[in-house]
Amino acid sequence: MQLRYSFRLYPNGPQRTALAGAFGCARVVYNDALRARETARAAGDHDRRGPVPAEDR
């Protein structure tokens, strides 16, 4: 049996500010990780399991 709930949040002013800060921080972390992955891929320092440690190259 599958259940699905649909709801909507209506945050007030301080809650909006807190949510914007949290989502902004998450976006920065995601973008930094993506950039690191793209840089490693361009440098050839990657495999399916992630970056290859320097001592294993």
NORNOR-V669330 format. One record per residue. SS is DSSP state (H for helix, E for strand, - for the rest). NEAR is the number of other ideal C-beta (glycine too) atoms within 8 Angstrom. Layout:
ss=SS near=NEAR
ss=SS near=NEAR
This chain:
ss=- near=2
ss=- near=3
ss=- near=4
ss=- near=4
ss=- near=4
ss=- near=4
ss=- near=4
ss=- near=4
ss=- near=4
ss=- near=4
ss=- near=6
ss=- near=6
ss=H near=5
ss=H near=6
ss=H near=8
ss=H near=9
ss=H near=8
ss=H near=8
ss=H near=9
ss=H near=8
ss=H near=8
ss=H near=8
ss=H near=8
ss=H near=8
ss=H near=8
ss=H near=8
ss=H near=8
ss=H near=8
ss=H near=8
ss=H near=8
ss=H near=8
ss=H near=8
ss=H near=8
ss=H near=8
ss=H near=8
ss=H near=8
ss=H near=9
ss=H near=8
ss=H near=8
ss=H near=10
ss=H near=9
ss=H near=6
ss=H near=6
ss=- near=5
ss=- near=8
ss=E near=9
ss=E near=5
ss=- near=2
ss=- near=3
ss=E near=5
ss=E near=6
ss=- near=9
ss=- near=6
ss=H near=5
ss=H near=4
ss=H near=5
ss=- near=6
